[in-house]
Every structure is written in C-alpha cells, then in structure tokens.
Amino acid sequence: MGCVVTREVIVINLSELSDEEFEDYRVGVEVERKRRDDLQRIPHDMRALADAYTESGGNRADLIQVLTDTPDPE
C-alpha cells in the first residue's frame, strides 16, 4: 500500500490503491469511527446504568467504591 508514516499521521494517496486495498482502507476507517463512537458513549452509558442501579435500591456509596477501587496487579 502506498503510504508514508510521519509523526503518527498516516498519509495515503488513495488514487494509488487498488480496489481491494481501497476497500480494506475504507473498512478500517469505518471500524475506527465506530470504536471512537463507542468510547465516546461510555460516560453516558455508565451514568445511565448508575442511575438505574440507585433507582432500583442500590447503594450509591457501594457503587462508587466498586467503580473507583483499583485492583492490585497480578
């Protein structure tokens, strides 16, 4: 694939790619976009789960303890 990597930026001349290489690149971009979207949703999803937990009678202090407790590395 015709590309140059500089400072963690990938520069690709798309016109030099074969159809198969272009499709692989396009799919890779879509996968990365979805991954970033999923990561961006995590805080909202965690808040919704925390709200549902406490609304159903869960103890907020217990939830905070579990979420902030860092286990020892094995």
C-alpha positions, 0 to 999 in steps of 0.5 A: 500500500502506498503510504508514508508514516510521519509523526503518527499521521498516516498519509495515503494517496488513495488514487494509488490503491487498488480496489481491494486495498481501497476497500480494506482502507475504507473498512478500517476507517469505518471500524475506527469511527465506530470504536471512537463512537463507542468510547465516546458513549461510555460516560453516558452509558455508565451514568445511565446504568448508575442511575438505574442501579440507585433507582432500583435500591442500590447503594450509591456509596457501594457503587462508587467504591466498586467503580473507583477501587483499583485492583492490585496487579497480578 
